[in-house]
Amino acid sequence: MLNSINLLRTLSCFAILIFHIREFVNAHSDTVHLSFSAAPGFHLFLAISGFILVYITRPDDTPLNFMMKRTVRIVPLYWATTTLALILALTRPWLFHDADTGLSSIISSYLFLPHYDLGSDIQPILFVGWTLGYIMLFYLLFSLSLLIPERFQVPGAIVMTLGVIAGASLLPAGAYRAFYGDPILLEFAMGCIIGLLLRQPEVQDFVRRTPMWPFILLGMAGFALAMKLNWTGWGKIATYAPPSALVVFACAGQDLFRKPLTSQIVSIGGKISYGVFLIHPLLIPVVGVVAFKIAGNDWVATSLMFLVILPVTTALAYLSFRYFETPTNSWLRKSLHLSNLPPKSVRNTQPPPGQAAA
């Protein structure tokens, strides 16, 4: 169980949640200004995705089977939350004032295609869905890589990722060029490289004899520097990618070749993180509007937002995982006759029982 990775993913999703509360408060308050960046959360999210794809891929997976398994995991909750966001945007437009509810925007939102919202940002109706546009692209590229021999699959996925970035420059100016040409795609390739490195016996031996916590501390220091520099474009990737790589490598190495975390809470956090990511954008404008309307004080309203949104999002994410995501995923896998074999671990060898490094 990748509990360190699950912890990292959970922290990333809650960091994104807190950042979006901060954005709402700063936009609606004249007296409260919160300083908080979720940039590490977004960058870690993509790097983790690249590593996970390498970790779960099986040599007997076909492109269609692999893509369908990933799709039935991602799509149901995203479509459900997008539908709720669309209903709110149509009936209470002040809650999602930047959402474009035109037909082309609706179609693009459901199909993970990039388009500009009314605020001139490349975001779907459920604004956090822009990240899933990259995730679905990664899934497609990785599925295509399964057509080539196994030892070339990960390098093939990386080369195709680079090809997408380069190819986007040939497109006319617009959402597709800006979205697919963004160097943030390199962080997916970086996650794939981490997964590939952890398949190598020499790297596995290095991880077994080397504590991972210094890499995490270095990564945290790197994030602090990146947030202070606040560069854009390629500069952003140059400052955020290295600390992301260090943290993901350390957490994955700890899980696979050293003493992994065994906390049940961490395991649950990993399971509900996707729900946290998709549900909180629905709650923030609703709770925020009510809080600022009834509180009469911006600091009280801000406190109410945190006190309500954090636990309610967590509870709804848990209910979603247990009563919607898991049953839906199981039913779709069974209906579509998708294989349900355990993932192919990047761990090639394991230390004898009781001899895992601490």
BAVODREN-180095 format. One line per field, with one value per residue (C-alpha): x, y, z. Coordinates in nm, 4 decimals. Layout:
N
xx <- X	...
yy <- Y	...
zz <- Z	...
This chain:
358
xx <- 0.0000	0.1418	0.0522	0.3263	0.2115	-0.1485	-0.0541	0.1175	-0.1843	-0.4207	-0.2135	-0.1984	-0.5764	-0.6379	-0.3769	-0.5707	-0.8942	-0.7457	-0.6044	-0.9479	-1.1008	-0.8250	-0.9096	-1.2787	-1.2063	-0.9590	-1.2076	-1.5004	-1.3410	-1.2111	-1.0449	-0.9137	-0.6214	-0.4923	-0.1524	-0.1332	-0.0149	-0.1332	0.1273	0.3150	-0.0161	-0.0810	0.2754	0.2842	-0.0538	0.0868	0.4152	0.2296	0.0054	0.3055	0.4565	0.1248	0.0773	0.4148	0.3364	-0.0035	0.0758	0.0817	0.2721	-0.0469	-0.2555	-0.3947	-0.4292	-0.8088	-0.8306	-0.5883	-0.7608	-1.1059	-0.9961	-0.8578	-1.1622	-1.4211	-1.2289	-1.2080	-1.5179	-1.8251	-1.7518	-1.6189	-1.9310	-2.1531	-1.9820	-1.9668	-2.3421	-2.4015	-2.1732	-2.3614	-2.6970	-2.5652	-2.4149	-2.7473	-2.9733	-2.7443	-2.4952	-2.3376	-2.1970	-1.9953	-1.9674	-1.6758	-1.8380	-1.9271	-2.2560	-2.2642	-2.3069	-1.9463	-1.8225	-2.0497	-1.9327	-1.5671	-1.6095	-1.7481	-1.4870	-1.1850	-1.1076	-0.9455	-1.1499	-1.1587	-1.4110	-1.5657	-1.2650	-1.0279	-0.8801	-0.8557	-1.0979	-1.4088	-1.7355	-1.6047	-1.2882	-1.0528	-1.1215	-0.8390	-0.6020	-0.8038	-0.7648	-0.3943	-0.4575	-0.6786	-0.4154	-0.1558	-0.3807	-0.4185	-0.0446	0.0329	-0.2301	-0.0677	0.2726	0.1402	0.1501	0.5307	0.7567	0.7492	1.1024	1.0250	0.6808	0.7769	1.0367	0.7759	0.5208	0.7818	0.8738	0.5066	0.4615	0.7496	0.5959	0.2664	0.4429	0.6424	0.3455	0.1248	0.3461	0.2262	-0.1367	-0.3002	-0.3101	-0.5853	-0.6806	-0.5414	-0.2026	-0.1741	-0.2995	-0.1074	0.2048	0.2329	0.5645	0.3781	0.3285	0.6936	0.6034	0.4016	0.7071	0.9124	0.6766	0.7166	1.0954	1.0700	0.8657	1.1199	1.4131	1.2505	1.2422	1.6228	1.7975	2.0755	1.8236	1.6292	1.9476	2.0267	1.6803	1.7055	2.0278	1.9482	1.6964	1.4359	1.3475	1.6384	1.5001	1.1617	1.3218	1.5148	1.1957	1.0126	1.2963	1.2777	0.9043	0.9644	1.2175	0.9890	0.6996	0.9241	1.0584	0.7086	0.8388	0.6102	0.6309	0.9498	1.0866	0.8002	0.8805	1.2514	1.1721	0.8820	0.9776	1.2973	1.1355	0.8328	1.0654	1.2527	0.9357	0.7623	1.0802	1.1285	0.7663	0.7524	1.0889	0.9740	0.6572	0.8235	1.1620	1.1677	0.9267	0.5954	0.3335	0.0611	-0.1892	-0.5497	-0.6252	-0.3603	-0.5075	-0.8553	-0.7138	-0.5759	-0.9113	-1.1099	-0.8581	-1.0232	-1.3574	-1.1993	-1.0521	-1.3816	-1.6372	-1.4842	-1.5389	-1.9145	-1.9138	-1.6888	-1.9167	-2.2324	-2.0882	-1.8923	-2.1902	-2.3969	-2.1119	-2.0378	-2.4096	-2.4930	-2.1670	-2.1434	-1.7682	-1.5202	-1.2968	-1.5976	-1.7124	-1.3632	-1.3478	-1.6934	-1.5798	-1.2878	-1.4918	-1.7674	-1.5972	-1.3069	-1.5112	-1.8111	-1.5875	-1.4108	-1.7403	-1.8902	-1.5723	-1.5849	-1.9527	-1.8781	-1.5954	-1.7957	-2.1401	-2.0770	-1.7212	-1.6554	-1.9919	-1.9851	-1.6291	-1.7042	-2.0209	-1.8543	-1.5541	-1.7849	-2.0151	-1.7261	-1.5405	-1.2284	-0.9540	-0.9318	-0.5827	-0.3591	-0.1170	0.2293	0.4533	0.7708	0.9279	1.1297	1.2702	1.1787	1.3904	1.3275	1.0384	1.1263	1.4341	1.2795	1.4769	1.3239
yy <- 0.0000	0.3367	0.5135	0.7773	0.8611	0.8582	1.1003	1.3240	1.3142	1.3890	1.6836	1.8130	1.8024	1.9750	2.2378	2.3055	2.3261	2.5791	2.7808	2.8081	2.9231	3.1835	3.2998	3.3340	3.5283	3.7648	3.8332	3.9063	4.0781	4.4327	4.3625	4.0043	3.9083	3.5508	3.4524	3.0895	2.9154	2.5747	2.5605	2.2665	2.0774	2.1094	2.0181	1.7186	1.6053	1.5730	1.4132	1.1572	1.0781	0.9970	0.7699	0.5918	0.5087	0.3346	0.1582	0.0194	-0.0765	-0.4483	-0.6026	-0.7811	-0.4619	-0.3666	0.0021	-0.0143	-0.2086	0.0267	0.3419	0.2133	0.1187	0.4676	0.6313	0.4497	0.5580	0.9255	1.0062	0.9188	1.1527	1.4245	1.4148	1.4112	1.7132	1.8933	1.8442	1.9913	2.2853	2.3404	2.3417	2.5962	2.8090	2.8135	2.8707	3.0736	3.2331	3.4523	3.1369	3.0498	3.3906	3.2899	2.9686	2.9690	2.7801	2.7911	2.4632	2.4419	2.5054	2.2355	1.9803	2.0723	2.0466	1.6934	1.5804	1.7276	1.9635	2.3025	2.6195	2.9693	3.0591	3.4044	3.5112	3.4281	3.1296	2.7836	2.6154	2.3967	2.4678	2.2835	2.4898	2.2351	2.0061	2.1665	1.9365	1.6340	1.7491	1.6801	1.3562	1.2192	1.3189	1.1293	0.8250	0.8394	0.8715	0.5905	0.3713	0.4279	0.3399	-0.0098	-0.0800	-0.0981	-0.3526	-0.3295	-0.1970	0.0973	0.1796	0.4350	0.6093	0.6065	0.7801	1.0404	1.1047	1.1420	1.3919	1.5978	1.5633	1.7083	2.0148	2.0676	1.9957	2.2463	2.5285	2.4471	2.5105	2.8505	3.0766	2.9759	2.7446	2.4257	2.5790	2.7328	2.4246	2.1489	2.3605	2.4280	2.2892	2.1681	1.8505	1.7739	1.6980	1.3998	1.2782	1.3394	1.1174	0.8453	0.8726	0.8277	0.5124	0.3879	0.4618	0.2684	-0.0393	-0.0423	-0.2757	-0.0226	0.2463	0.0016	-0.0863	0.2838	0.3492	0.0531	0.1815	0.5554	0.7405	0.9208	1.2034	1.4302	1.4252	1.5378	1.8229	1.9307	1.9192	2.1350	2.3883	2.3852	2.4578	2.7496	2.8941	2.8343	3.0134	3.3066	3.3365	3.2954	3.2549	3.1703	2.9454	2.7435	2.9213	2.7822	2.4286	2.4833	2.5799	2.3456	2.0260	1.9438	1.9634	1.7719	1.4991	1.4794	1.4488	1.1957	0.9873	0.9841	0.8910	0.6211	0.4807	0.4717	0.2868	0.0322	-0.0446	0.0835	0.0765	0.2047	0.3984	0.1752	0.4361	0.3560	0.7288	0.7819	0.4975	0.6488	0.9897	0.8495	0.6938	1.0133	1.2576	1.2525	1.3360	1.6187	1.7558	1.7585	1.8335	2.1388	2.3746	2.3168	2.4004	2.7061	2.9536	2.8287	2.8370	3.1520	3.3541	3.2473	3.3112	3.6617	3.7439	3.6445	3.6986	4.0759	4.0513	3.9355	3.7534	3.5690	3.4766	3.3526	3.1404	2.9976	2.8983	2.6977	2.5467	2.4313	2.3497	2.1367	1.8813	1.8798	1.8226	1.5394	1.3760	1.4095	1.2755	0.9696	0.9089	0.9568	0.7038	0.4445	0.4808	0.6251	0.5890	0.2309	0.0815	0.2704	0.1639	-0.2004	-0.2034	-0.0424	-0.2753	-0.5743	-0.4454	-0.3621	-0.6872	-0.5015	-0.7004	-0.6592	-0.7960	-0.6346	-0.3684	-0.4481	-0.3090	-0.1245	-0.3350	-0.6094	-0.7561	-0.7315	-0.7546	-1.0589	-1.0284	-0.8204	-0.6664	-0.3627	-0.0493	0.2081
zz <- 0.0000	-0.1030	0.2197	0.2013	-0.1508	-0.0259	0.2507	-0.0015	-0.2319	0.0570	0.1753	-0.1820	-0.2201	0.1130	0.0255	-0.2951	-0.0950	0.1486	-0.1407	-0.3011	0.0291	0.0396	-0.3148	-0.2285	0.0914	-0.0740	-0.3542	-0.1209	0.1780	0.2183	0.5528	0.5346	0.3150	0.3359	0.1987	0.0990	-0.2171	-0.3349	-0.6107	-0.4489	-0.4346	-0.8084	-0.9044	-0.6705	-0.8057	-1.1589	-1.0534	-0.8423	-1.1405	-1.3586	-1.0935	-1.0265	-1.3943	-1.4025	-1.0748	-1.1785	-1.5376	-1.6089	-1.9020	-2.0107	-2.0200	-2.3588	-2.4486	-2.4484	-2.1221	-1.9481	-2.0746	-1.9805	-1.6268	-1.5718	-1.7310	-1.5182	-1.2088	-1.3040	-1.5068	-1.2911	-1.0007	-1.2298	-1.4469	-1.1376	-0.9789	-1.3146	-1.3520	-1.0063	-1.0893	-1.4165	-1.2355	-0.9850	-1.2620	-1.4490	-1.1489	-0.9235	-1.1644	-0.8950	-0.7345	-1.0475	-1.2118	-1.4381	-1.5626	-1.9322	-1.9688	-2.3483	-2.5341	-2.6550	-2.3014	-2.1601	-2.4165	-2.3604	-1.9836	-1.9985	-2.2525	-2.0676	-2.3565	-2.2900	-2.3348	-2.1912	-1.9220	-1.8806	-1.6734	-1.9625	-1.7785	-1.9344	-1.6977	-1.7330	-1.5535	-1.2462	-1.2471	-1.0854	-1.3808	-1.5789	-1.3919	-1.5010	-1.8606	-1.8187	-1.6308	-1.9091	-2.1640	-1.9610	-1.9553	-2.3328	-2.3932	-2.1519	-2.3164	-2.6548	-2.5089	-2.4327	-2.8078	-2.7987	-2.6202	-2.2404	-2.1916	-2.4200	-2.2807	-2.0158	-2.2370	-2.5128	-2.2900	-2.1959	-2.5604	-2.6537	-2.3699	-2.5060	-2.8512	-2.7301	-2.5871	-2.9063	-3.1329	-2.9519	-3.0776	-3.4300	-3.3388	-3.3885	-3.0849	-2.8453	-2.5624	-2.7198	-2.7897	-2.4436	-2.2614	-2.4379	-2.4797	-2.1070	-1.9740	-1.6657	-1.8712	-1.8014	-1.4412	-1.5567	-1.7486	-1.4356	-1.2343	-1.4975	-1.4698	-1.0918	-1.1443	-1.3982	-1.1660	-0.8840	-1.1057	-1.1212	-0.8710	-0.8067	-0.7137	-0.4973	-0.3079	-0.2636	-0.1180	0.1227	0.2761	0.2658	0.4862	0.2787	0.5174	0.4085	0.0531	0.1852	0.3817	0.0722	-0.1288	0.1261	0.1192	-0.2600	-0.2503	-0.0148	-0.2595	-0.5592	-0.3909	-0.3030	-0.6594	-0.8091	-1.1640	-1.4554	-1.7619	-1.7894	-1.4832	-1.2760	-1.3882	-1.3196	-0.9597	-0.8781	-1.0637	-0.8672	-0.5197	-0.6502	-0.7769	-0.4468	-0.2383	-0.4650	-0.4981	-0.1199	-0.0430	-0.3103	-0.2022	0.1609	0.0645	-0.1599	-0.0077	0.3477	0.6418	0.5060	0.6963	0.8386	0.9585	0.8702	0.8637	0.5959	0.3914	0.4132	0.3230	-0.0003	-0.0842	-0.0317	-0.1825	-0.5258	-0.3662	-0.1669	-0.4883	-0.6799	-0.4084	-0.2411	-0.5397	-0.5009	-0.1310	-0.1260	-0.3110	-0.1378	0.2151	0.1413	0.0208	0.3220	0.5684	0.4412	0.4303	0.7884	0.9777	0.9604	1.0129	0.7527	1.0011	1.1458	0.7941	0.7056	1.0195	0.9456	0.5983	0.7333	1.0177	0.7827	0.4529	0.5795	0.7798	0.5435	0.2393	0.4226	0.5203	0.1720	0.0131	0.2387	0.1583	-0.2091	-0.2050	-0.0150	-0.1686	-0.5148	-0.6439	-0.5276	-0.6360	-0.9653	-1.0410	-0.9561	-1.1657	-1.4673	-1.4511	-1.4372	-1.7113	-1.9430	-1.8623	-1.7507	-1.5835	-1.2085	-1.1507	-0.8889	-1.0164	-1.1340	-0.8611	-0.9481	-0.6732	-0.8393	-0.5215	-0.1556	0.1588	0.3759	0.6228	0.9251	0.7583	0.5944	0.6618	0.8919
